[in-house]
């Protein structure tokens, strides 16, 4: 029996996850809720510290999750089919890691048993972002950050 026995999050491929497992795989970092900028010439994507107005930064969860695509048409609907294709997902993202066949980090709530472990490890955006309500879209480039891996 290996250390990962019984740990569905390390064993099951993304396409085998049910809805509850899929949602549990999210580590709660909220980096995907940060606005990103793409260089038109190189395609390079950089993160800003500007977050979606619907994100509750204290818990790093969307306050309008079921309606997010309607309220924010540019919000990407992450699913089993596109998780491996979205190169802008952070390298620490559980969906990206599992799509690449890698194991979750030790601070992931499924491994630690605590939803706060992602914040305690300094991985989440908690306390580091500003709502897009307060930043003009033309000013996002003034908020580029390097702390998103």
N, CA, C and O atoms as a GROMACS GRO file, in nm:
protein
  596
    1UNK      N    1   0.084  -0.118   0.000
    1UNK     CA    2   0.000   0.000   0.000
    1UNK      C    3   0.089   0.125   0.000
    1UNK      O    4   0.178   0.138   0.084
    2UNK      N    5   0.064   0.215  -0.093
    2UNK     CA    6   0.146   0.336  -0.102
    2UNK      C    7   0.090   0.446  -0.014
    2UNK      O    8  -0.023   0.437   0.035
    3UNK      N    9   0.170   0.550   0.007
    3UNK     CA   10   0.129   0.663   0.089
    3UNK      C   11   0.005   0.730   0.034
    3UNK      O   12  -0.075   0.785   0.111
    4UNK      N   13  -0.014   0.728  -0.096
    4UNK     CA   14  -0.127   0.797  -0.156
    4UNK      C   15  -0.253   0.710  -0.168
    4UNK      O   16  -0.354   0.754  -0.223
    5UNK      N   17  -0.248   0.586  -0.115
    5UNK     CA   18  -0.364   0.499  -0.125
    5UNK      C   19  -0.487   0.564  -0.062
    5UNK      O   20  -0.480   0.621   0.047
    6UNK      N   21  -0.599   0.555  -0.133
    6UNK     CA   22  -0.723   0.612  -0.084
    6UNK      C   23  -0.735   0.760  -0.108
    6UNK      O   24  -0.838   0.819  -0.075
    7UNK      N   25  -0.635   0.822  -0.163
    7UNK     CA   26  -0.637   0.965  -0.188
    7UNK      C   27  -0.678   0.988  -0.334
    7UNK      O   28  -0.594   0.998  -0.423
    8UNK      N   29  -0.809   0.996  -0.354
    8UNK     CA   30  -0.862   1.009  -0.490
    8UNK      C   31  -0.799   1.126  -0.564
    8UNK      O   32  -0.780   1.117  -0.685
    9UNK      N   33  -0.767   1.234  -0.495
    9UNK     CA   34  -0.712   1.353  -0.561
    9UNK      C   35  -0.575   1.329  -0.621
    9UNK      O   36  -0.534   1.402  -0.711
   10UNK      N   37  -0.505   1.228  -0.574
   10UNK     CA   38  -0.375   1.194  -0.632
   10UNK      C   39  -0.386   1.082  -0.736
   10UNK      O   40  -0.293   1.061  -0.814
   11UNK      N   41  -0.497   1.012  -0.736
   11UNK     CA   42  -0.508   0.892  -0.818
   11UNK      C   43  -0.598   0.906  -0.940
   11UNK      O   44  -0.564   0.858  -1.048
   12UNK      N   45  -0.712   0.969  -0.923
   12UNK     CA   46  -0.808   0.975  -1.032
   12UNK      C   47  -0.770   1.080  -1.136
   12UNK      O   48  -0.728   1.190  -1.100
   13UNK      N   49  -0.785   1.048  -1.262
   13UNK     CA   50  -0.766   1.151  -1.366
   13UNK      C   51  -0.880   1.252  -1.356
   13UNK      O   52  -0.988   1.219  -1.307
   14UNK      N   53  -0.858   1.373  -1.402
   14UNK     CA   54  -0.958   1.478  -1.392
   14UNK      C   55  -1.092   1.437  -1.450
   14UNK      O   56  -1.197   1.468  -1.393
   15UNK      N   57  -1.090   1.368  -1.562
   15UNK     CA   58  -1.216   1.330  -1.627
   15UNK      C   59  -1.297   1.228  -1.547
   15UNK      O   60  -1.414   1.207  -1.577
   16UNK      N   61  -1.237   1.166  -1.447
   16UNK     CA   62  -1.307   1.068  -1.365
   16UNK      C   63  -1.369   1.130  -1.240
   16UNK      O   64  -1.441   1.062  -1.166
   17UNK      N   65  -1.344   1.257  -1.215
   17UNK     CA   66  -1.395   1.322  -1.095
   17UNK      C   67  -1.543   1.356  -1.109
   17UNK      O   68  -1.588   1.398  -1.215
   18UNK      N   69  -1.617   1.338  -1.001
   18UNK     CA   70  -1.756   1.383  -1.000
   18UNK      C   71  -1.756   1.533  -0.963
   18UNK      O   72  -1.651   1.589  -0.932
   19UNK      N   73  -1.871   1.595  -0.966
   19UNK     CA   74  -1.880   1.740  -0.940
   19UNK      C   75  -1.825   1.778  -0.803
   19UNK      O   76  -1.754   1.877  -0.791
   20UNK      N   77  -1.857   1.700  -0.702
   20UNK     CA   78  -1.811   1.730  -0.566
   20UNK      C   79  -1.659   1.720  -0.558
   20UNK      O   80  -1.594   1.806  -0.497
   21UNK      N   81  -1.601   1.618  -0.618
   21UNK     CA   82  -1.456   1.602  -0.618
   21UNK      C   83  -1.390   1.715  -0.696
   21UNK      O   84  -1.287   1.768  -0.655
   22UNK      N   85  -1.449   1.751  -0.810
   22UNK     CA   86  -1.395   1.859  -0.892
   22UNK      C   87  -1.385   1.988  -0.812
   22UNK      O   88  -1.282   2.055  -0.812
   23UNK      N   89  -1.492   2.022  -0.744
   23UNK     CA   90  -1.494   2.145  -0.664
   23UNK      C   91  -1.396   2.136  -0.548
   23UNK      O   92  -1.332   2.236  -0.513
   24UNK      N   93  -1.384   2.019  -0.486
   24UNK     CA   94  -1.291   2.000  -0.374
   24UNK      C   95  -1.146   2.013  -0.418
   24UNK      O   96  -1.059   2.043  -0.336
   25UNK      N   97  -1.119   1.990  -0.544
   25UNK     CA   98  -0.983   1.998  -0.595
   25UNK      C   99  -0.929   2.141  -0.594
   25UNK      O  100  -0.808   2.163  -0.590
   26UNK      N  101  -1.019   2.238  -0.599
   26UNK     CA  102  -0.976   2.378  -0.594
   26UNK      C  103  -0.906   2.404  -0.460
   26UNK      O  104  -0.962   2.373  -0.355
   27UNK      N  105  -0.786   2.460  -0.465
   27UNK     CA  106  -0.712   2.484  -0.341
   27UNK      C  107  -0.751   2.615  -0.272
   27UNK      O  108  -0.710   2.639  -0.158
   28UNK      N  109  -0.830   2.699  -0.339
   28UNK     CA  110  -0.875   2.823  -0.278
   28UNK      C  111  -0.772   2.934  -0.279
   28UNK      O  112  -0.776   3.024  -0.195
   29UNK      N  113  -0.679   2.930  -0.374
   29UNK     CA  114  -0.578   3.035  -0.381
   29UNK      C  115  -0.633   3.163  -0.442
   29UNK      O  116  -0.587   3.273  -0.410
   30UNK      N  117  -0.732   3.150  -0.531
   30UNK     CA  118  -0.800   3.261  -0.601
   30UNK      C  119  -0.710   3.333  -0.702
   30UNK      O  120  -0.745   3.442  -0.747
   31UNK      N  121  -0.600   3.276  -0.737
   31UNK     CA  122  -0.513   3.340  -0.838
   31UNK      C  123  -0.582   3.347  -0.974
   31UNK      O  124  -0.554   3.437  -1.053
   32UNK      N  125  -0.671   3.252  -1.000
   32UNK     CA  126  -0.743   3.254  -1.128
   32UNK      C  127  -0.839   3.372  -1.135
   32UNK      O  128  -0.884   3.408  -1.244
   33UNK      N  129  -0.871   3.433  -1.021
   33UNK     CA  130  -0.963   3.548  -1.017
   33UNK      C  131  -0.890   3.681  -1.031
   33UNK      O  132  -0.952   3.787  -1.028
   34UNK      N  133  -0.759   3.676  -1.047
   34UNK     CA  134  -0.682   3.798  -1.073
   34UNK      C  135  -0.688   3.829  -1.222
   34UNK      O  136  -0.689   3.739  -1.305
   35UNK      N  137  -0.692   3.957  -1.254
   35UNK     CA  138  -0.689   3.997  -1.394
   35UNK      C  139  -0.548   3.976  -1.448
   35UNK      O  140  -0.448   4.002  -1.380
   36UNK      N  141  -0.544   3.927  -1.570
   36UNK     CA  142  -0.418   3.898  -1.635
   36UNK      C  143  -0.405   3.983  -1.761
   36UNK      O  144  -0.505   4.022  -1.821
   37UNK      N  145  -0.282   4.011  -1.798
   37UNK     CA  146  -0.255   4.086  -1.920
   37UNK      C  147  -0.172   3.998  -2.012
   37UNK      O  148  -0.082   3.927  -1.968
   38UNK      N  149  -0.204   4.003  -2.141
   38UNK     CA  150  -0.129   3.924  -2.239
   38UNK      C  151  -0.060   4.016  -2.337
   38UNK      O  152  -0.122   4.104  -2.395
   39UNK      N  153   0.069   3.995  -2.355
   39UNK     CA  154   0.146   4.070  -2.453
   39UNK      C  155   0.102   4.026  -2.592
   39UNK      O  156   0.110   3.908  -2.626
   40UNK      N  157   0.055   4.120  -2.672
   40UNK     CA  158   0.003   4.086  -2.805
   40UNK      C  159   0.109   4.029  -2.898
   40UNK      O  160   0.078   3.949  -2.986
   41UNK      N  161   0.235   4.069  -2.878
   41UNK     CA  162   0.342   4.023  -2.966
   41UNK      C  163   0.397   3.886  -2.925
   41UNK      O  164   0.420   3.800  -3.010
   42UNK      N  165   0.418   3.868  -2.795
   42UNK     CA  166   0.482   3.744  -2.749
   42UNK      C  167   0.385   3.641  -2.694
   42UNK      O  168   0.418   3.522  -2.686
   43UNK      N  169   0.265   3.684  -2.657
   43UNK     CA  170   0.168   3.593  -2.597
   43UNK      C  171   0.193   3.569  -2.449
   43UNK      O  172   0.119   3.494  -2.385
   44UNK      N  173   0.297   3.633  -2.394
   44UNK     CA  174   0.327   3.617  -2.252
   44UNK      C  175   0.213   3.673  -2.167
   44UNK      O  176   0.160   3.780  -2.195
   45UNK      N  177   0.176   3.598  -2.065
   45UNK     CA  178   0.069   3.638  -1.974
   45UNK      C  179   0.132   3.677  -1.841
   45UNK      O  180   0.213   3.604  -1.785
   46UNK      N  181   0.091   3.794  -1.790
   46UNK     CA  182   0.136   3.838  -1.658
   46UNK      C  183   0.013   3.863  -1.572
   46UNK      O  184  -0.094   3.898  -1.621
   47UNK      N  185   0.031   3.843  -1.444
   47UNK     CA  186  -0.077   3.864  -1.349
   47UNK      C  187  -0.070   4.004  -1.291
   47UNK      O  188   0.037   4.063  -1.277
   48UNK      N  189  -0.188   4.056  -1.258
   48UNK     CA  190  -0.196   4.181  -1.183
   48UNK      C  191  -0.251   4.147  -1.045
   48UNK      O  192  -0.300   4.037  -1.022
   49UNK      N  193  -0.243   4.242  -0.954
   49UNK     CA  194  -0.303   4.221  -0.823
   49UNK      C  195  -0.449   4.267  -0.820
   49UNK      O  196  -0.509   4.278  -0.714
   50UNK      N  197  -0.503   4.295  -0.937
   50UNK     CA  198  -0.642   4.337  -0.950
   50UNK      C  199  -0.730   4.212  -0.958
   50UNK      O  200  -0.713   4.128  -1.047
   51UNK      N  201  -0.822   4.201  -0.864
   51UNK     CA  202  -0.908   4.084  -0.856
   51UNK      C  203  -1.050   4.116  -0.901
   51UNK      O  204  -1.090   4.233  -0.904
   52UNK      N  205  -1.123   4.015  -0.935
   52UNK     CA  206  -1.263   4.029  -0.970
   52UNK      C  207  -1.341   4.084  -0.851
   52UNK      O  208  -1.318   4.045  -0.737
   53UNK      N  209  -1.430   4.174  -0.879
   53UNK     CA  210  -1.512   4.237  -0.773
   53UNK      C  211  -1.600   4.138  -0.698
   53UNK      O  212  -1.644   4.167  -0.587
   54UNK      N  213  -1.625   4.023  -0.756
   54UNK     CA  214  -1.712   3.925  -0.692
   54UNK      C  215  -1.638   3.825  -0.604
   54UNK      O  216  -1.698   3.734  -0.548
   55UNK      N  217  -1.509   3.844  -0.593
   55UNK     CA  218  -1.429   3.755  -0.509
   55UNK      C  219  -1.429   3.809  -0.366
   55UNK      O  220  -1.398   3.926  -0.342
   56UNK      N  221  -1.462   3.724  -0.271
   56UNK     CA  222  -1.448   3.758  -0.129
   56UNK      C  223  -1.305   3.723  -0.093
   56UNK      O  224  -1.272   3.606  -0.072
   57UNK      N  225  -1.221   3.824  -0.086
   57UNK     CA  226  -1.078   3.801  -0.066
   57UNK      C  227  -1.047   3.740   0.071
   57UNK      O  228  -0.945   3.674   0.087
   58UNK      N  229  -1.134   3.760   0.168
   58UNK     CA  230  -1.107   3.706   0.302
   58UNK      C  231  -1.112   3.553   0.303
   58UNK      O  232  -1.043   3.489   0.382
   59UNK      N  233  -1.193   3.495   0.215
   59UNK     CA  234  -1.202   3.349   0.208
   59UNK      C  235  -1.159   3.296   0.071
   59UNK      O  236  -1.156   3.175   0.049
   60UNK      N  237  -1.125   3.388  -0.020
   60UNK     CA  238  -1.079   3.352  -0.156
   60UNK      C  239  -1.180   3.264  -0.229
   60UNK      O  240  -1.144   3.161  -0.288
   61UNK      N  241  -1.304   3.306  -0.224
   61UNK     CA  242  -1.411   3.234  -0.294
   61UNK      C  243  -1.501   3.334  -0.365
   61UNK      O  244  -1.520   3.446  -0.319
   62UNK      N  245  -1.556   3.291  -0.476
   62UNK     CA  246  -1.648   3.374  -0.554
   62UNK      C  247  -1.781   3.386  -0.481
   62UNK      O  248  -1.835   3.286  -0.434
   63UNK      N  249  -1.833   3.508  -0.473
   63UNK     CA  250  -1.960   3.531  -0.405
   63UNK      C  251  -2.080   3.505  -0.496
   63UNK      O  252  -2.194   3.499  -0.448
   64UNK      N  253  -2.055   3.491  -0.625
   64UNK     CA  254  -2.163   3.469  -0.722
   64UNK      C  255  -2.132   3.347  -0.810
   64UNK      O  256  -2.164   3.346  -0.929
   65UNK      N  257  -2.070   3.248  -0.752
   65UNK     CA  258  -2.018   3.135  -0.829
   65UNK      C  259  -2.117   3.078  -0.931
   65UNK      O  260  -2.079   3.060  -1.047
   66UNK      N  261  -2.242   3.048  -0.894
   66UNK     CA  262  -2.333   2.991  -0.995
   66UNK      C  263  -2.363   3.086  -1.112
   66UNK      O  264  -2.392   3.040  -1.222
   67UNK      N  265  -2.356   3.217  -1.088
   67UNK     CA  266  -2.389   3.316  -1.192
   67UNK      C  267  -2.265   3.384  -1.250
   67UNK      O  268  -2.278   3.480  -1.326
   68UNK      N  269  -2.146   3.337  -1.216
   68UNK     CA  270  -2.023   3.408  -1.254
   68UNK      C  271  -2.011   3.432  -1.404
   68UNK      O  272  -1.967   3.540  -1.445
   69UNK      N  273  -2.047   3.336  -1.485
   69UNK     CA  274  -2.032   3.351  -1.630
   69UNK      C  275  -2.129   3.453  -1.688
   69UNK      O  276  -2.100   3.517  -1.789
   70UNK      N  277  -2.244   3.468  -1.624
   70UNK     CA  278  -2.341   3.568  -1.669
   70UNK      C  279  -2.299   3.708  -1.627
   70UNK      O  280  -2.311   3.803  -1.705
   71UNK      N  281  -2.250   3.721  -1.503
   71UNK     CA  282  -2.211   3.852  -1.451
   71UNK      C  283  -2.076   3.900  -1.504
   71UNK      O  284  -2.052   4.020  -1.519
   72UNK      N  285  -1.988   3.805  -1.531
   72UNK     CA  286  -1.855   3.836  -1.584
   72UNK      C  287  -1.833   3.748  -1.707
   72UNK      O  288  -1.776   3.639  -1.695
   73UNK      N  289  -1.877   3.793  -1.823
   73UNK     CA  290  -1.867   3.710  -1.944
   73UNK      C  291  -1.726   3.660  -1.974
   73UNK      O  292  -1.710   3.555  -2.037
   74UNK      N  293  -1.623   3.733  -1.931
   74UNK     CA  294  -1.485   3.691  -1.957
   74UNK      C  295  -1.435   3.586  -1.857
   74UNK      O  296  -1.324   3.535  -1.872
   75UNK      N  297  -1.516   3.555  -1.757
   75UNK     CA  298  -1.475   3.456  -1.658
   75UNK      C  299  -1.465   3.320  -1.728
   75UNK      O  300  -1.559   3.274  -1.792
   76UNK      N  301  -1.352   3.258  -1.715
   76UNK     CA  302  -1.328   3.128  -1.779
   76UNK      C  303  -1.394   3.017  -1.698
   76UNK      O  304  -1.375   3.009  -1.576
   77UNK      N  305  -1.469   2.934  -1.764
   77UNK     CA  306  -1.528   2.818  -1.698
   77UNK      C  307  -1.428   2.705  -1.707
   77UNK      O  308  -1.415   2.639  -1.810
   78UNK      N  309  -1.358   2.682  -1.598
   78UNK     CA  310  -1.257   2.577  -1.592
   78UNK      C  311  -1.325   2.442  -1.578
   78UNK      O  312  -1.412   2.424  -1.493
   79UNK      N  313  -1.286   2.347  -1.662
   79UNK     CA  314  -1.344   2.214  -1.652
   79UNK      C  315  -1.240   2.109  -1.691
   79UNK      O  316  -1.127   2.141  -1.727
   80UNK      N  317  -1.282   1.982  -1.683
   80UNK     CA  318  -1.190   1.872  -1.712
   80UNK      C  319  -1.134   1.879  -1.853
   80UNK      O  320  -1.023   1.832  -1.878
   81UNK      N  321  -1.207   1.938  -1.945
   81UNK     CA  322  -1.162   1.944  -2.083
   81UNK      C  323  -1.059   2.052  -2.112
   81UNK      O  324  -0.979   2.038  -2.204
   82UNK      N  325  -1.058   2.160  -2.033
   82UNK     CA  326  -0.965   2.268  -2.065
   82UNK      C  327  -0.856   2.292  -1.960
   82UNK      O  328  -0.768   2.375  -1.981
   83UNK      N  329  -0.861   2.222  -1.848
   83UNK     CA  330  -0.765   2.246  -1.740
   83UNK      C  331  -0.620   2.229  -1.786
   83UNK      O  332  -0.532   2.302  -1.740
   84UNK      N  333  -0.595   2.137  -1.874
   84UNK     CA  334  -0.459   2.114  -1.921
   84UNK      C  335  -0.415   2.207  -2.032
   84UNK      O  336  -0.298   2.209  -2.069
   85UNK      N  337  -0.509   2.284  -2.085
   85UNK     CA  338  -0.479   2.372  -2.199
   85UNK      C  339  -0.460   2.518  -2.160
   85UNK      O  340  -0.408   2.597  -2.239
   86UNK      N  341  -0.500   2.555  -2.040
   86UNK     CA  342  -0.493   2.695  -1.999
   86UNK      C  343  -0.355   2.725  -1.939
   86UNK      O  344  -0.332   2.706  -1.820
   87UNK      N  345  -0.266   2.771  -2.026
   87UNK     CA  346  -0.128   2.791  -1.983
   87UNK      C  347  -0.110   2.905  -1.885
   87UNK      O  348  -0.002   2.922  -1.828
   88UNK      N  349  -0.214   2.984  -1.863
   88UNK     CA  350  -0.205   3.094  -1.767
   88UNK      C  351  -0.238   3.051  -1.625
   88UNK      O  352  -0.218   3.128  -1.532
   89UNK      N  353  -0.288   2.927  -1.607
   89UNK     CA  354  -0.312   2.882  -1.471
   89UNK      C  355  -0.180   2.879  -1.395
   89UNK      O  356  -0.077   2.840  -1.452
   90UNK      N  357  -0.180   2.921  -1.269
   90UNK     CA  358  -0.055   2.920  -1.192
   90UNK      C  359   0.004   2.779  -1.184
   90UNK      O  360  -0.069   2.680  -1.190
   91UNK      N  361   0.134   2.770  -1.171
   91UNK     CA  362   0.200   2.640  -1.165
   91UNK      C  363   0.162   2.564  -1.038
   91UNK      O  364   0.182   2.443  -1.030
   92UNK      N  365   0.107   2.634  -0.939
   92UNK     CA  366   0.065   2.571  -0.815
   92UNK      C  367  -0.079   2.523  -0.820
   92UNK      O  368  -0.125   2.456  -0.727
   93UNK      N  369  -0.152   2.556  -0.925
   93UNK     CA  370  -0.295   2.524  -0.936
   93UNK      C  371  -0.316   2.373  -0.937
   93UNK      O  372  -0.253   2.300  -1.014
   94UNK      N  373  -0.405   2.327  -0.850
   94UNK     CA  374  -0.432   2.183  -0.840
   94UNK      C  375  -0.483   2.126  -0.972
   94UNK      O  376  -0.448   2.014  -1.009
   95UNK      N  377  -0.566   2.202  -1.042
   95UNK     CA  378  -0.619   2.154  -1.170
   95UNK      C  379  -0.507   2.138  -1.272
   95UNK      O  380  -0.501   2.039  -1.345
   96UNK      N  381  -0.419   2.234  -1.276
   96UNK     CA  382  -0.306   2.226  -1.369
   96UNK      C  383  -0.214   2.110  -1.332
   96UNK      O  384  -0.171   2.033  -1.418
   97UNK      N  385  -0.184   2.099  -1.203
   97UNK     CA  386  -0.096   1.991  -1.157
   97UNK      C  387  -0.152   1.854  -1.194
   97UNK      O  388  -0.081   1.770  -1.248
   98UNK      N  389  -0.280   1.833  -1.164
   98UNK     CA  390  -0.340   1.703  -1.193
   98UNK      C  391  -0.353   1.679  -1.343
   98UNK      O  392  -0.339   1.566  -1.389
   99UNK      N  393  -0.378   1.784  -1.421
   99UNK     CA  394  -0.385   1.768  -1.566
   99UNK      C  395  -0.250   1.724  -1.622
   99UNK      O  396  -0.242   1.656  -1.724
  100UNK      N  397  -0.143   1.763  -1.552
  100UNK     CA  398  -0.008   1.725  -1.594
  100UNK      C  399   0.040   1.596  -1.528
  100UNK      O  400   0.155   1.555  -1.544
  101UNK      N  401  -0.049   1.532  -1.453
  101UNK     CA  402  -0.015   1.406  -1.388
  101UNK      C  403   0.068   1.422  -1.262
  101UNK      O  404   0.126   1.325  -1.213
  102UNK      N  405   0.074   1.542  -1.207
  102UNK     CA  406   0.152   1.568  -1.086
  102UNK      C  407   0.063   1.561  -0.963
  102UNK      O  408  -0.059   1.571  -0.971
  103UNK      N  409   0.128   1.544  -0.847
  103UNK     CA  410   0.057   1.538  -0.720
  103UNK      C  411   0.034   1.679  -0.665
  103UNK      O  412   0.105   1.773  -0.702
  104UNK      N  413  -0.064   1.691  -0.579
  104UNK     CA  414  -0.092   1.819  -0.515
  104UNK      C  415   0.017   1.853  -0.415
  104UNK      O  416   0.084   1.765  -0.360
  105UNK      N  417   0.035   1.982  -0.392
  105UNK     CA  418   0.134   2.030  -0.296
  105UNK      C  419   0.090   1.994  -0.154
  105UNK      O  420  -0.029   1.973  -0.128
  106UNK      N  421   0.185   1.988  -0.062
  106UNK     CA  422   0.156   1.950   0.076
  106UNK      C  423   0.061   2.047   0.146
  106UNK      O  424  -0.011   2.007   0.237
  107UNK      N  425   0.061   2.172   0.104
  107UNK     CA  426  -0.026   2.273   0.167
  107UNK      C  427  -0.169   2.269   0.114
  107UNK      O  428  -0.255   2.340   0.166
  108UNK      N  429  -0.196   2.190   0.013
  108UNK     CA  430  -0.332   2.182  -0.041
  108UNK      C  431  -0.426   2.134   0.069
  108UNK      O  432  -0.393   2.041   0.142
  109UNK      N  433  -0.544   2.196   0.081
  109UNK     CA  434  -0.639   2.155   0.185
  109UNK      C  435  -0.674   2.007   0.188
  109UNK      O  436  -0.699   1.952   0.295
  110UNK      N  437  -0.676   1.940   0.074
  110UNK     CA  438  -0.705   1.797   0.073
  110UNK      C  439  -0.592   1.719   0.142
  110UNK      O  440  -0.618   1.616   0.205
  111UNK      N  441  -0.470   1.766   0.130
  111UNK     CA  442  -0.357   1.700   0.195
  111UNK      C  443  -0.345   1.741   0.342
  111UNK      O  444  -0.317   1.657   0.427
  112UNK      N  445  -0.366   1.868   0.370
  112UNK     CA  446  -0.345   1.919   0.506
  112UNK      C  447  -0.465   1.897   0.597
  112UNK      O  448  -0.451   1.889   0.719
  113UNK      N  449  -0.584   1.887   0.536
  113UNK     CA  450  -0.705   1.876   0.616
  113UNK      C  451  -0.757   2.010   0.666
  113UNK      O  452  -0.851   2.016   0.744
  114UNK      N  453  -0.694   2.120   0.621
  114UNK     CA  454  -0.734   2.253   0.665
  114UNK      C  455  -0.749   2.348   0.546
  114UNK      O  456  -0.658   2.359   0.463
  115UNK      N  457  -0.863   2.416   0.539
  115UNK     CA  458  -0.884   2.513   0.432
  115UNK      C  459  -0.790   2.632   0.445
  115UNK      O  460  -0.769   2.705   0.348
  116UNK      N  461  -0.735   2.653   0.563
  116UNK     CA  462  -0.646   2.767   0.584
  116UNK      C  463  -0.501   2.740   0.542
  116UNK      O  464  -0.421   2.834   0.534
  117UNK      N  465  -0.467   2.616   0.515
  117UNK     CA  466  -0.327   2.584   0.484
  117UNK      C  467  -0.275   2.657   0.360
  117UNK      O  468  -0.158   2.692   0.355
  118UNK      N  469  -0.360   2.681   0.262
  118UNK     CA  470  -0.320   2.754   0.141
  118UNK      C  471  -0.285   2.899   0.175
  118UNK      O  472  -0.195   2.958   0.115
  119UNK      N  473  -0.356   2.956   0.271
  119UNK     CA  474  -0.328   3.093   0.314
  119UNK      C  475  -0.204   3.097   0.403
  119UNK      O  476  -0.120   3.186   0.389
  120UNK      N  477  -0.194   3.002   0.494
  120UNK     CA  478  -0.080   2.995   0.585
  120UNK      C  479   0.051   2.975   0.508
  120UNK      O  480   0.156   3.022   0.552
  121UNK      N  481   0.044   2.905   0.396
  121UNK     CA  482   0.163   2.881   0.314
  121UNK      C  483   0.198   3.002   0.226
  121UNK      O  484   0.300   3.003   0.158
  122UNK      N  485   0.112   3.105   0.227
  122UNK     CA  486   0.138   3.224   0.147
  122UNK      C  487   0.110   3.206  -0.001
  122UNK      O  488   0.162   3.280  -0.084
  123UNK      N  489   0.028   3.109  -0.035
  123UNK     CA  490  -0.001   3.078  -0.174
  123UNK      C  491  -0.119   3.159  -0.226
  123UNK      O  492  -0.122   3.195  -0.344
  124UNK      N  493  -0.215   3.188  -0.140
  124UNK     CA  494  -0.336   3.257  -0.185
  124UNK      C  495  -0.313   3.408  -0.204
  124UNK      O  496  -0.208   3.462  -0.170
  125UNK      N  497  -0.415   3.471  -0.260
  125UNK     CA  498  -0.408   3.616  -0.283
  125UNK      C  499  -0.459   3.694  -0.163
  125UNK      O  500  -0.459   3.818  -0.166
  126UNK      N  501  -0.501   3.628  -0.058
  126UNK     CA  502  -0.557   3.695   0.059
  126UNK      C  503  -0.464   3.808   0.107
  126UNK      O  504  -0.346   3.787   0.134
  127UNK      N  505  -0.522   3.927   0.116
  127UNK     CA  506  -0.448   4.043   0.165
  127UNK      C  507  -0.353   4.106   0.064
  127UNK      O  508  -0.276   4.195   0.100
  128UNK      N  509  -0.358   4.060  -0.061
  128UNK     CA  510  -0.262   4.111  -0.159
  128UNK      C  511  -0.326   4.168  -0.285
  128UNK      O  512  -0.256   4.201  -0.380
  129UNK      N  513  -0.458   4.180  -0.287
  129UNK     CA  514  -0.525   4.220  -0.411
  129UNK      C  515  -0.612   4.344  -0.388
  129UNK      O  516  -0.638   4.384  -0.275
  130UNK      N  517  -0.654   4.402  -0.499
  130UNK     CA  518  -0.746   4.515  -0.498
  130UNK      C  519  -0.859   4.483  -0.596
  130UNK      O  520  -0.837   4.424  -0.701
  131UNK      N  521  -0.980   4.522  -0.559
  131UNK     CA  522  -1.096   4.492  -0.643
  131UNK      C  523  -1.092   4.572  -0.773
  131UNK      O  524  -1.047   4.687  -0.775
  132UNK      N  525  -1.140   4.510  -0.880
  132UNK     CA  526  -1.145   4.580  -1.009
  132UNK      C  527  -1.245   4.695  -1.008
  132UNK      O  528  -1.250   4.773  -1.103
  133UNK      N  529  -1.322   4.706  -0.904
  133UNK     CA  530  -1.413   4.820  -0.888
  133UNK      C  531  -1.336   4.951  -0.873
  133UNK      O  532  -1.386   5.059  -0.904
  134UNK      N  533  -1.211   4.940  -0.825
  134UNK     CA  534  -1.132   5.057  -0.792
  134UNK      C  535  -1.017   5.085  -0.887
  134UNK      O  536  -0.938   5.177  -0.864
  135UNK      N  537  -1.006   5.007  -0.993
  135UNK     CA  538  -0.896   5.024  -1.088
  135UNK      C  539  -0.952   5.032  -1.229
  135UNK      O  540  -1.027   4.943  -1.271
  136UNK      N  541  -0.918   5.136  -1.300
  136UNK     CA  542  -0.961   5.148  -1.440
  136UNK      C  543  -0.887   5.043  -1.522
  136UNK      O  544  -0.767   5.023  -1.503
  137UNK      N  545  -0.956   4.975  -1.613
  137UNK     CA  546  -0.890   4.872  -1.694
  137UNK      C  547  -0.763   4.920  -1.764
  137UNK      O  548  -0.671   4.841  -1.785
  138UNK      N  549  -0.756   5.046  -1.801
  138UNK     CA  550  -0.635   5.098  -1.864
  138UNK      C  551  -0.519   5.108  -1.767
  138UNK      O  552  -0.404   5.127  -1.808
  139UNK      N  553  -0.548   5.094  -1.638
  139UNK     CA  554  -0.443   5.104  -1.536
  139UNK      C  555  -0.397   4.971  -1.480
  139UNK      O  556  -0.317   4.969  -1.386
  140UNK      N  557  -0.446   4.861  -1.534
  140UNK     CA  558  -0.406   4.730  -1.482
  140UNK      C  559  -0.256   4.708  -1.489
  140UNK      O  560  -0.198   4.642  -1.403
  141UNK      N  561  -0.193   4.764  -1.593
  141UNK     CA  562  -0.049   4.742  -1.608
  141UNK      C  563   0.032   4.803  -1.494
  141UNK      O  564   0.148   4.767  -1.475
  142UNK      N  565  -0.028   4.893  -1.419
  142UNK     CA  566   0.040   4.952  -1.303
  142UNK      C  567   0.035   4.858  -1.183
  142UNK      O  568   0.095   4.887  -1.079
  143UNK      N  569  -0.035   4.747  -1.196
  143UNK     CA  570  -0.054   4.655  -1.084
  143UNK      C  571   0.001   4.515  -1.113
  143UNK      O  572  -0.040   4.418  -1.050
  144UNK      N  573   0.093   4.504  -1.208
  144UNK     CA  574   0.154   4.375  -1.241
  144UNK      C  575   0.235   4.325  -1.120
  144UNK      O  576   0.308   4.401  -1.056
  145UNK      N  577   0.219   4.197  -1.091
  145UNK     CA  578   0.290   4.136  -0.978
  145UNK      C  579   0.377   4.019  -1.024
  145UNK      O  580   0.354   3.960  -1.129
  146UNK      N  581   0.476   3.987  -0.944
  146UNK     CA  582   0.563   3.874  -0.978
  146UNK      C  583   0.547   3.760  -0.880
  146UNK      O  584   0.615   3.658  -0.893
  147UNK      N  585   0.459   3.774  -0.780
  147UNK     CA  586   0.444   3.670  -0.680
  147UNK      C  587   0.353   3.555  -0.721
  147UNK      O  588   0.337   3.459  -0.645
  148UNK      N  589   0.294   3.562  -0.837
  148UNK     CA  590   0.213   3.449  -0.886
  148UNK      C  591   0.304   3.357  -0.966
  148UNK      O  592   0.365   3.399  -1.065
  149UNK      N  593   0.313   3.233  -0.922
  149UNK     CA  594   0.399   3.136  -0.992
  149UNK      C  595   0.326   3.073  -1.108
  149UNK      O  596   0.383   2.989  -1.178
   0.00000   0.00000   0.00000
